[in-house]
């Protein structure tokens, strides 16, 4: 084998010399080689921590953490521990406490979404939102995340201050999914149960809150039957009230507190 490699080496060098090197992607654009991304399958335990000091020692294969709050070193540490890491972002609501909050034009900001310092976004204005969200997804990619959890992706079903339609939401959610995939990131559909049939091909997994409490978990089965994970959290119900059904449906379910700190109890 070594002799064959020695004979082939000059030919390989000649071929390399005759082939121009690919150009690096421009800042803010996708890497043309990033055609593959992580595709989480059902059966993956997960930790969802969006507040408090990050505890990287929970023995689960998937972490979902805030994209702004954690540096690349934290993501790298989780990778060394064998974890895949999801980048939490709010893509459907403005948050006054984010470092890029001043870049959002005032005409994009609607009614409050029930959380302090947050307002719904006018998702119809993709001309303004696309570059802002692309920059956030660039951040996730640069920090080394494997996936993104885009939150507040069901504004059309809420009182946003804008006349949003289901078609507006579908177009915006697909935009976010495309921007994530262009950067080699898996992307999860957050809640938005009504649009699962239309959006299933665009998203790689789902993230859901309280489907058991509202008796909606059956609506997530298209993800599971398509081989896509559903990361599910409850807040009010005891484990015994939702875990048996979660296991039947193939959901990856945990009990969390509303602050989404370290504390968790898994099915």
Helices and strands as residue ranges (DSSP letters): H 2-18, E 46-49, E 62-66, H 72-80, E 84-90, E 93-95, G 101-103, G 106-108, E 109-112, E 118-121, H 126-143, E 147-151, G 155-157, H 166-182, E 186-190, G 193-195, H 196-199, G 200-202, E 205-209, G 217-220, H 221-225, E 230-234, H 239-249, E 252-255, E 265-266
